[in-house]
């Protein structure tokens, strides 16, 4: 896979083909949460003398 999105798409298709097995539901949600984390730009730390 060239991108995480392609991997995630493949994983989701496999999961749906398996009838959305609840055994793998937490794993799918975890993978999708990683995708959301990866997409968001990392904000620089707030500098300020507080």
Biopython code that builds the backbone (N, CA, C, O; Angstrom):
import numpy as np
from Bio.PDB.StructureBuilder import StructureBuilder

atoms = [
    (1, "UNK", "N", (0.853, -1.194, 0.000)),
    (1, "UNK", "CA", (0.000, 0.000, 0.000)),
    (1, "UNK", "C", (0.888, 1.243, 0.000)),
    (1, "UNK", "O", (1.877, 1.301, 0.731)),
    (2, "UNK", "N", (0.542, 2.221, -0.806)),
    (2, "UNK", "CA", (1.357, 3.430, -0.876)),
    (2, "UNK", "C", (0.971, 4.427, 0.209)),
    (2, "UNK", "O", (1.812, 5.192, 0.681)),
    (3, "UNK", "N", (-0.284, 4.418, 0.600)),
    (3, "UNK", "CA", (-0.726, 5.352, 1.632)),
    (3, "UNK", "C", (-1.513, 4.603, 2.695)),
    (3, "UNK", "O", (-2.015, 3.503, 2.460)),
    (4, "UNK", "N", (-1.612, 5.216, 3.866)),
    (4, "UNK", "CA", (-2.383, 4.611, 4.952)),
    (4, "UNK", "C", (-3.851, 4.517, 4.561)),
    (4, "UNK", "O", (-4.553, 3.584, 4.951)),
    (5, "UNK", "N", (-4.311, 5.509, 3.775)),
    (5, "UNK", "CA", (-5.714, 5.505, 3.355)),
    (5, "UNK", "C", (-6.018, 4.271, 2.508)),
    (5, "UNK", "O", (-7.083, 3.668, 2.642)),
    (6, "UNK", "N", (-5.073, 3.894, 1.631)),
    (6, "UNK", "CA", (-5.291, 2.710, 0.799)),
    (6, "UNK", "C", (-5.369, 1.459, 1.661)),
    (6, "UNK", "O", (-6.203, 0.583, 1.435)),
    (7, "UNK", "N", (-4.481, 1.390, 2.657)),
    (7, "UNK", "CA", (-4.505, 0.249, 3.577)),
    (7, "UNK", "C", (-5.825, 0.197, 4.332)),
    (7, "UNK", "O", (-6.429, -0.865, 4.483)),
    (8, "UNK", "N", (-6.267, 1.368, 4.808)),
    (8, "UNK", "CA", (-7.498, 1.432, 5.586)),
    (8, "UNK", "C", (-8.691, 1.019, 4.726)),
    (8, "UNK", "O", (-9.587, 0.315, 5.191)),
    (9, "UNK", "N", (-8.693, 1.463, 3.466)),
    (9, "UNK", "CA", (-9.771, 1.093, 2.552)),
    (9, "UNK", "C", (-9.810, -0.422, 2.363)),
    (9, "UNK", "O", (-10.878, -1.033, 2.379)),
    (10, "UNK", "N", (-8.624, -1.022, 2.182)),
    (10, "UNK", "CA", (-8.538, -2.471, 2.014)),
    (10, "UNK", "C", (-9.044, -3.188, 3.264)),
    (10, "UNK", "O", (-9.817, -4.142, 3.171)),
    (11, "UNK", "N", (-8.606, -2.727, 4.426)),
    (11, "UNK", "CA", (-9.003, -3.353, 5.681)),
    (11, "UNK", "C", (-10.515, -3.272, 5.867)),
    (11, "UNK", "O", (-11.152, -4.237, 6.290)),
    (12, "UNK", "N", (-11.083, -2.108, 5.546)),
    (12, "UNK", "CA", (-12.527, -1.937, 5.695)),
    (12, "UNK", "C", (-13.287, -2.871, 4.747)),
    (12, "UNK", "O", (-14.298, -3.458, 5.133)),
    (13, "UNK", "N", (-12.805, -3.006, 3.515)),
    (13, "UNK", "CA", (-13.469, -3.899, 2.566)),
    (13, "UNK", "C", (-13.422, -5.342, 3.060)),
    (13, "UNK", "O", (-14.406, -6.073, 2.945)),
    (14, "UNK", "N", (-12.281, -5.751, 3.610)),
    (14, "UNK", "CA", (-12.151, -7.111, 4.140)),
    (14, "UNK", "C", (-13.119, -7.320, 5.296)),
    (14, "UNK", "O", (-13.766, -8.361, 5.404)),
    (15, "UNK", "N", (-13.205, -6.306, 6.160)),
    (15, "UNK", "CA", (-14.072, -6.395, 7.332)),
    (15, "UNK", "C", (-15.539, -6.486, 6.911)),
    (15, "UNK", "O", (-16.303, -7.288, 7.448)),
    (16, "UNK", "N", (-15.920, -5.652, 5.940)),
    (16, "UNK", "CA", (-17.305, -5.681, 5.467)),
    (16, "UNK", "C", (-17.602, -7.006, 4.767)),
    (16, "UNK", "O", (-18.714, -7.527, 4.862)),
    (17, "UNK", "N", (-16.606, -7.550, 4.066)),
    (17, "UNK", "CA", (-16.788, -8.843, 3.399)),
    (17, "UNK", "C", (-17.000, -9.948, 4.428)),
    (17, "UNK", "O", (-17.656, -10.951, 4.149)),
    (18, "UNK", "N", (-16.440, -9.755, 5.616)),
    (18, "UNK", "CA", (-16.591, -10.739, 6.692)),
    (18, "UNK", "C", (-17.870, -10.494, 7.487)),
    (18, "UNK", "O", (-18.068, -11.080, 8.552)),
    (19, "UNK", "N", (-18.736, -9.626, 6.967)),
    (19, "UNK", "CA", (-19.997, -9.364, 7.650)),
    (19, "UNK", "C", (-19.843, -8.426, 8.831)),
    (19, "UNK", "O", (-20.636, -8.467, 9.772)),
    (20, "UNK", "N", (-18.817, -7.573, 8.783)),
    (20, "UNK", "CA", (-18.566, -6.619, 9.873)),
    (20, "UNK", "C", (-18.517, -7.337, 11.221)),
    (20, "UNK", "O", (-19.226, -6.987, 12.164)),
    (21, "UNK", "N", (-17.667, -8.340, 11.276)),
    (21, "UNK", "CA", (-17.505, -9.160, 12.481)),
    (21, "UNK", "C", (-17.182, -8.283, 13.686)),
    (21, "UNK", "O", (-16.232, -7.501, 13.662)),
    (22, "UNK", "N", (-17.986, -8.422, 14.742)),
    (22, "UNK", "CA", (-17.771, -7.608, 15.944)),
    (22, "UNK", "C", (-16.410, -7.866, 16.577)),
    (22, "UNK", "O", (-15.889, -7.029, 17.313)),
    (23, "UNK", "N", (-15.837, -9.038, 16.283)),
    (23, "UNK", "CA", (-14.520, -9.376, 16.823)),
    (23, "UNK", "C", (-13.469, -8.382, 16.326)),
    (23, "UNK", "O", (-12.498, -8.085, 17.023)),
    (24, "UNK", "N", (-13.680, -7.873, 15.110)),
    (24, "UNK", "CA", (-12.705, -6.962, 14.523)),
    (24, "UNK", "C", (-13.128, -5.503, 14.593)),
    (24, "UNK", "O", (-12.388, -4.617, 14.163)),
    (25, "UNK", "N", (-14.316, -5.251, 15.134)),
    (25, "UNK", "CA", (-14.812, -3.877, 15.191)),
    (25, "UNK", "C", (-13.865, -2.956, 15.967)),
    (25, "UNK", "O", (-13.564, -1.863, 15.489)),
    (26, "UNK", "N", (-13.386, -3.367, 17.154)),
    (26, "UNK", "CA", (-12.462, -2.476, 17.880)),
    (26, "UNK", "C", (-11.198, -2.182, 17.076)),
    (26, "UNK", "O", (-10.680, -1.065, 17.111)),
    (27, "UNK", "N", (-10.706, -3.183, 16.354)),
    (27, "UNK", "CA", (-9.500, -2.982, 15.549)),
    (27, "UNK", "C", (-9.763, -1.976, 14.437)),
    (27, "UNK", "O", (-8.932, -1.109, 14.168)),
    (28, "UNK", "N", (-10.926, -2.093, 13.789)),
    (28, "UNK", "CA", (-11.254, -1.158, 12.717)),
    (28, "UNK", "C", (-11.375, 0.259, 13.257)),
    (28, "UNK", "O", (-10.890, 1.210, 12.644)),
    (29, "UNK", "N", (-12.028, 0.396, 14.414)),
    (29, "UNK", "CA", (-12.184, 1.728, 14.999)),
    (29, "UNK", "C", (-10.822, 2.298, 15.378)),
    (29, "UNK", "O", (-10.586, 3.499, 15.251)),
    (30, "UNK", "N", (-9.922, 1.420, 15.847)),
    (30, "UNK", "CA", (-8.581, 1.859, 16.205)),
    (30, "UNK", "C", (-7.828, 2.334, 14.965)),
    (30, "UNK", "O", (-7.186, 3.384, 14.988)),
    (31, "UNK", "N", (-7.910, 1.553, 13.878)),
    (31, "UNK", "CA", (-7.227, 1.929, 12.645)),
    (31, "UNK", "C", (-7.756, 3.259, 12.118)),
    (31, "UNK", "O", (-6.990, 4.104, 11.653)),
    (32, "UNK", "N", (-9.084, 3.436, 12.195)),
    (32, "UNK", "CA", (-9.666, 4.675, 11.695)),
    (32, "UNK", "C", (-9.272, 5.859, 12.573)),
    (32, "UNK", "O", (-9.080, 6.968, 12.075)),
    (33, "UNK", "N", (-9.151, 5.621, 13.886)),
    (33, "UNK", "CA", (-8.738, 6.713, 14.768)),
    (33, "UNK", "C", (-7.301, 7.113, 14.448)),
    (33, "UNK", "O", (-6.951, 8.291, 14.518)),
    (34, "UNK", "N", (-6.469, 6.132, 14.095)),
    (34, "UNK", "CA", (-5.092, 6.449, 13.713)),
    (34, "UNK", "C", (-5.076, 7.289, 12.443)),
    (34, "UNK", "O", (-4.276, 8.216, 12.316)),
    (35, "UNK", "N", (-5.959, 6.963, 11.507)),
    (35, "UNK", "CA", (-6.014, 7.710, 10.257)),
    (35, "UNK", "C", (-6.353, 9.168, 10.535)),
    (35, "UNK", "O", (-5.773, 10.069, 9.929)),
    (36, "UNK", "N", (-7.294, 9.404, 11.452)),
    (36, "UNK", "CA", (-7.683, 10.779, 11.757)),
    (36, "UNK", "C", (-6.534, 11.526, 12.425)),
    (36, "UNK", "O", (-6.327, 12.712, 12.167)),
    (37, "UNK", "N", (-5.787, 10.831, 13.283)),
    (37, "UNK", "CA", (-4.653, 11.459, 13.951)),
    (37, "UNK", "C", (-3.594, 11.830, 12.926)),
    (37, "UNK", "O", (-2.991, 12.902, 12.992)),
    (38, "UNK", "N", (-3.376, 10.913, 11.966)),
    (38, "UNK", "CA", (-2.319, 11.115, 10.989)),
    (38, "UNK", "C", (-2.623, 12.287, 10.061)),
    (38, "UNK", "O", (-1.718, 13.014, 9.652)),
    (39, "UNK", "N", (-3.894, 12.465, 9.735)),
    (39, "UNK", "CA", (-4.288, 13.491, 8.773)),
    (39, "UNK", "C", (-4.157, 14.895, 9.358)),
    (39, "UNK", "O", (-3.802, 15.837, 8.649)),
    (40, "UNK", "N", (-4.442, 15.033, 10.642)),
    (40, "UNK", "CA", (-4.425, 16.360, 11.244)),
    (40, "UNK", "C", (-3.006, 16.915, 11.311)),
    (40, "UNK", "O", (-2.087, 16.201, 11.712)),
    (41, "UNK", "N", (-2.814, 18.171, 10.928)),
    (41, "UNK", "CA", (-1.486, 18.784, 11.051)),
    (41, "UNK", "C", (-1.124, 18.945, 12.517)),
    (41, "UNK", "O", (-1.973, 19.239, 13.358)),
    (42, "UNK", "N", (0.138, 18.747, 12.800)),
    (42, "UNK", "CA", (0.592, 18.893, 14.181)),
    (42, "UNK", "C", (0.820, 20.374, 14.453)),
    (42, "UNK", "O", (1.634, 21.021, 13.795)),
    (43, "UNK", "N", (0.097, 20.896, 15.423)),
    (43, "UNK", "CA", (0.244, 22.314, 15.732)),
    (43, "UNK", "C", (1.508, 22.518, 16.555)),
    (43, "UNK", "O", (1.814, 21.711, 17.433)),
    (44, "UNK", "N", (2.241, 23.584, 16.280)),
    (44, "UNK", "CA", (3.451, 23.861, 17.059)),
    (44, "UNK", "C", (3.080, 24.152, 18.505)),
    (44, "UNK", "O", (1.988, 24.654, 18.770)),
    (45, "UNK", "N", (3.960, 23.848, 19.437)),
    (45, "UNK", "CA", (3.655, 24.122, 20.847)),
    (45, "UNK", "C", (3.442, 25.608, 21.068)),
    (45, "UNK", "O", (4.142, 26.442, 20.494)),
    (46, "UNK", "N", (2.467, 25.927, 21.908)),
    (46, "UNK", "CA", (2.179, 27.340, 22.166)),
    (46, "UNK", "C", (3.294, 27.933, 23.028)),
    (46, "UNK", "O", (3.534, 27.484, 24.149)),
    (47, "UNK", "N", (3.964, 28.937, 22.492)),
    (47, "UNK", "CA", (5.019, 29.580, 23.270)),
    (47, "UNK", "C", (4.466, 30.846, 23.891)),
    (47, "UNK", "O", (3.836, 31.664, 23.221)),
    (48, "UNK", "N", (4.710, 30.992, 25.172)),
    (48, "UNK", "CA", (4.212, 32.168, 25.881)),
    (48, "UNK", "C", (4.574, 32.010, 27.335)),
    (48, "UNK", "O", (4.558, 30.894, 27.855)),
    (49, "UNK", "N", (4.901, 33.100, 28.009)),
    (49, "UNK", "CA", (5.393, 32.990, 29.375)),
    (49, "UNK", "C", (4.310, 32.847, 30.405)),
    (49, "UNK", "O", (4.269, 33.612, 31.368)),
    (50, "UNK", "N", (3.420, 31.873, 30.226)),
    (50, "UNK", "CA", (2.350, 31.700, 31.221)),
    (50, "UNK", "C", (2.789, 30.720, 32.285)),
    (50, "UNK", "O", (2.032, 30.437, 33.213)),
]
sb = StructureBuilder()
sb.init_structure("model")
sb.init_model(0)
sb.init_chain("A")
sb.init_seg("    ")
for serial, (resi, resn, name, xyz) in enumerate(atoms, 1):
    if name == "N":
        sb.init_residue(resn, " ", resi, " ")
    sb.init_atom(name, np.array(xyz, "f"), 0.0, 1.0, " ", f" {name:<3s}", serial, name[0])
structure = sb.get_structure()
